[in-house]
Amino acid sequence: MLNVASSLTLLVTLAVVAGCIYLIYHSTNKDRSPLQGAALYRAQLTVRLCILVGLGLVSLLPLGLIQSVSEERAALHQQVVKEIGQSWGSQQTLGGPALVIPYQYEKFTETNVDGKVERQRQVFDDEVVILPHNLTLDADLQHQFRTRGIYQSLVYQGDISGEAEFTIDKPDMANLVKWDIDHARIVFGVSDNQAIEQVSRFNLAGEQQLPTLDSGTQLPNIYGMNTGFQRRIALAPNQYQFTLSFALTLRGSEGLNILPLGDASHIHIKADWPHPSFKGYLPASRTITDSSFDATWNISHLTRNYPQVFSANVALGVTEVIANVTLFEPVTHYGKIERSLKYGILFILLTYIMLLIFELGQKSRLSTVQYLLVGCAMCLFYMLLLSLSEHMAFLSAYLAAAAVPLISIPLYVGSASRSKRQGGVMLLMLVALYAVLYSILQLEDYALLMGTGLLVVILLILMYLTRHQAEPT
């Protein structure tokens, strides 16, 4: 339903405006003597104003139903977007690369058996995870739209490339039994493996061909790197440093998260989409144009609490610090419709007030049914806007939907009042209202300011019209 506070505020505004209209009406009858029925005119106007308030309250019902339909359609749209994301590729989180080296260590336990102390030796297997010393990663995202039925979802295809420099330090452990560098592997964490299109490069310096890659990272305890892919490497005993270059293409939706795993991480993300939202660790620099954005992060390992070298058997999360960018549509047509409905009751009441002013000026009366039909035409605009915006551009849908009240109401009012001038005035007022409403819907940060400004302008106009309405004592 419509926001209760907003509805009450608009009804209070109606009461204030109704008081102004009462003054206007009373001033038009100053030439009548009290004996000619001034009290009767006032009573009739009071009844008329009560009818307007009642019609305003009744208008909340169709507006609320339209908003319920809009929310239902928006929820269905979000469900379709989620399903498309699951099929195409969800929001991706990249963590890596990281070097994993198996090792063995021993432990001795002492037990007392029949007064004799026996010492038992046990050997345990573990792995050490070594994060890169320097990490450079570039991501180039190209947006696309995927459709299902009448709904579409914003997705992207990303080209990821970079280099990672590793420095190997053998653990200084007195109980170390075996340091198995012959079975070392490099892992790369990807949150949604099914969206990996290809890995074109995952090579050590000097390698010419792409090595064999295996799915999975075999790091179930490391949250953020528990899914992805890996490759085996055989390090020489004296090989303490090496560089890995990588390049892959993957799909995703919503956004991209990159884990800064290096001692020093340099991350660069660009996309052909002009509406990014940055979360987590904010970029050091960014450039946003009308068609794209470009952002750079320089992140030190001091910003996080996990070490550069740790055991794979220890439960650990490496998502503490994230370089995130989200691709979003600033205002969807459902959001615009919801925003327009908040001004629906105001537009209907302003139209009623204009009709009442016409009555007072022409000394003619419109029936309650005629007021109700005008309100129905105003409400029908929102239903048409919702229906048409699902099949065409929002501006085209808005113009087509607005044509119904802009054509029907002025013709109806002109015919009912037998005055072309009143029909023309009503047309000008409706054109101004719908032009202001469209301007409000196009704004993101200034919508509330524009809406408040509209109320202020209306109040000032009414104050100007009633500036000479004070009665002599």
Secondary structure, 3 states (H helix, E strand, C coil): CCCHHHHHHHHHHHHHHHHHHHHHHHHCCCCCCHHHCHHHHHHHHHHHHHHHHHHHHHHHHHHHHHHHHHHHHHHHHHHHHHHHHHHHCCCEEEEEEEEEEEEEEEEEEEEEECCEEEEEEEEEEEEEEECCCEEEEEEEEEEEEEEECCEEEEEEEEEEEEEEEEECCCCCCCCEEEECHHHEEEEEEECCHHHEEEEEEEEECCCCCCCCCEECCCCCCEECCCCEEEEEECCCCCCCEEEEEEEEEEEEECEEEECCCCCEEEEEEEECCCCEEEEECCCCEEEECCCCEEEEEEEEHHHCCCCCEEECCCCEECCCCCEEEEECCCCCHHHHHHHHHCCHHHHHHHHHHHHHHHHHHHCCCCCHHHHHHHHHHHHHHHHHHHHHHCCCCHHHHHHHHHHHHHHHHHHHHHHHHCCHHHHHHHHHHHHHHHHHHHHHHHCCCCHHHHHHHHHHHHHHHHHHHCCCCCCCC
